[in-house]
Amino acid sequence: MVNNVSPQNAALVGLLGRLDALFWPRRGDFDQSGAEVRAGLRRDWRHQGLPVRTRGAGANERKSQESLWLHLESDGLVTIAAAGGRRTHVRYTLAGEMRARCLCATGNVVDGWDFFASLVGLFGTSAGKSLPGSHAGGNLLSEAFTAGCTPWRRTRTQREELTRQMISLLPFLTAGWITASGDAGGRYWLNMTDEGRDAHRAGCPVDPAPDVQLDEGASTLYERTFAEYTTELDSMKPRSGAPVVIPVAVGLNWGGYGDAHD
């Protein structure tokens, strides 16, 4: 048991802490190395998942952890990728991610569906038009605009609103339905993917974990894992073949961001 959390739930929540840390926007000046590390791991997540981690150096412990992941896979909560006879990566199913998010109350695609639908409407109406807050022909929208923080004045209230918005966006970012691209100043620009539009047309999914409640131990584990993996990501170096990341090129007063102060 970890923090009085069952091994199954601890595995799910630990994976979520790593996943959300990976997709959480990195503020501050643009960091080429850090951006490429995250871009490579995000690409891995789309295709196969995050690397499987088994605690403990002993063979028995590793075997126990592998059995745990296989049990979660048989329950329809994760999928496991293998290479060379070894289980290398793990990825959530919708049911698995929903369960993990319910355990630590981070919000999920059902909770945020109305917000997601409003973004679909914005991107749909902005195509080919110069909508306030848009850039590159309406393909990108500033996070300040979608959060209702225009004119942008860098106030504490506005920064807190951007944080709340990003928390709501996380399950859609991890699903690949929305992307967030940073500019050189650490501000973010949102885009709707084809997968996101398809998901919206399919309609709000049925909550596969309606009876799962907040678990304080799971929430504590999530926060600790999120912080630890953020530190780990910041210390990583890009792998050979990692995607080259170019920051969004915008003018200082373009797209709903300005240099005004209260």
N, C-alpha and C positions, 0 to 999 in steps of 0.2 A: 504494500500500500504506500502511495506517495501522498502526503498531506491528507491522509484518510480518504483518498480517492482510489477507486478500484483500478487494478492494472489496465483494464480495457479502456476506461475513461481517461486514465493518465496518459496512455499512448495517444489517444485521439486529441486530447487537449495540448499535449506537448508538440504534436505535429502542427496544430493550429498556431501555437505561439511562434514557431519557426516560420510558418507560411505568412502570417500577418506581418512579422518583422521584415520579411523579404519584400513584401509589396508596399510597406508603409513609405510614403514619400520622404526623401532625405532633404531636409531644409538646409539653408545656408548656401554658400557659393558652390557652383558646380564642381563635382569631383569626378574626373574622368575614370580613374581606376575603380572607385566604388560603384559608379554607374554601370561599368562593364561587368563587374562581379555580379551585380544584381540582375542585369539583363540576361546573363548566361544562365543563372539559376532559375529565373522566371521562364526562360525558354525550356529548360529541363522540366519544370513543373507542368507546362502545357503538354509535353510529349510523354513523360513517364512518371513524374512526381519528384519528390525530394529524396535524397539518399536515405536509405534505411539506417537507423542507428540502434545499436544494441548495447545497453549498458552492461558493464562488467567485462573483465578480461577473460574469465573462465569459459571453457567450452559449454558447460552446463547452462550457464547464465545466457550465453548467446543463443543456445538452442531453445531455451525457455522464451526468450524475446521473439525469436522467429516464429515459434508456435503461437504466440500471442497475436502477431500480425496476421498469420494464416487464419486464426479464429475470427479476427475482425473482417478478413476478406470473405470468409464463408458466411458471415452475417450480413454481407452486402454493404459494409461501411467503408471499405477501402479496396483499391486494386493494387496489385503488386507486380512490378516489372522485374524480370530476371535476365541475366546474361552470364553465359559460361557456367550454368548450373548454380549460380548464386542469385539470391534475391537482393536486388540492388536499390530499387526505388519504390516508394509508396505514394499513392495519390488517393484523395478522398473520392467517394461517390457523393452525390448530392445528399443522401441520407446521412453519411458519415460527417460531412462538414456541418450540416444542420444540427446534428446531435452535439458536436463539439461546441458550436457557437451557443447553443442553448445552455450547455453546462456552465459556460463562463459569461453568458449574457452579453456577447459582443454584437448582437444583431445579425440577422441573416437575410437571405434574398426575399423571404416572405415578409419579414418586418419592414424591409426597405422598398417593397415593390412600388408603392405609390410614388416615392421619390425617383426611383428608376424610370417609371413610366413618364414622369414629368421631364426627365432628361431626354428620353426618346422623342418626346414632343418638341423639345428645343432643337435637337439636332435635325429632326425631320423638317421643321419650318425654316431652319437657317441655311439649308443647302442652297448654295449659289447666291445667297443674300449677305449683305453686310449687317448682320445682327450685332447690337452692342455686346461687347465681350468676346467677339469672334475674331479668328485669325486664320489666315490661309484659306480664304474663300469660304469661311463657315465650317471648315473641317474640325477646327479646334475651338473650344470655349474655355475661357479662363475660369479657374476655380472660384475666383472672387465674384465673377458674374453669377455663376450657378448657385453660389451661397448667399446671394443678395448683398454682397459687401462692396457695392459700387455706389459712389466713388470710393476707391481704395485709399484709406487714410492710415493704415498700419496701426490701428488702435488695438488695444488688448482685446476688446470685445470682438473685433473683426478676426483677429488671429484665433481666438477661441472658437468662433463660428466655423472657420476653415477646418479646425481640428475635428469638430463635431461632424462636419460634412464628410471628411475623409474616413472617419469611423463608420459612417453609414455606407460609404462607397466600398469598403474593404471586400465584402463578399462578392461584389460585382467585378472588382479588379482581379481577385483570385480566380473567378470563373472565366475571365477573359472577355466579359461582355462590355467592359469599359476599360480604356487605357488612360494612364496619366503620365504625361511627358513633362520633364522639368526644363526650365530655361536657365540661363547662366546665374540668375539671382535666387534660385531655389523656389521659384513660383511654379505652379503646376497648371497644365493645360489638358483638358479632358477630350476624349474622342470616343465615339460609339463604334464598336466593331460589328461586322456582319453577324457574328455569333450572338451579339447582344440584340440586334434587331430581330433575328430569328427567335430568340428566347422570348422577346416581348410579344411577337405574333403568336407564339404557342400559348401564352397566358401564364399567369402566376402559378408556380408549382404548388402542389398540395404539400403541406408541412408533414414530412415523414417522421417527425419526432415531437408530436404535439404535447406529450405528457412529460417530457424531459424538463426538469426545473434547474434553476441556478444552484450550483454547488460551490460554496465559498472556498473549499479546498482546491477545486478545479480552477477557480478564478485566480487564486494565488499562484498556482502552478503555471497558468497561462502567462501572467504578468512577469514571473521570474524567467520563464523560457523566452518570452519576447525580448526582455532586456539582455539576456545572455547571448541570444543569437544575433541581436543588433550589434553587440560588441564584436562578436565573431565575424560578422559580415564586414565590419569596418576594418578588420585586420587582414582580410583575404586579399590576394592578388588575382587579377584576371587570368583565366586559363587560356591556353593556346586555342585560337579559334573562337574566342568570346566575341559576341556582337560588338561592333563599333557603335558607340552611342554619341549622337550629336545633339547638343541642347537646342531647344526650340529657339529660333531667332526672332526676337520681338523688340520693338522700340520701347523706350521707357514708358511712354504714355499710350501704348497700344493695347486695345483689348480689355478695357475696364480697369487696368492698373494705372495708377497715376503716382505722382510723387508728393501728393498733398499730405499734410499732417494736421491733426487737431491742435 
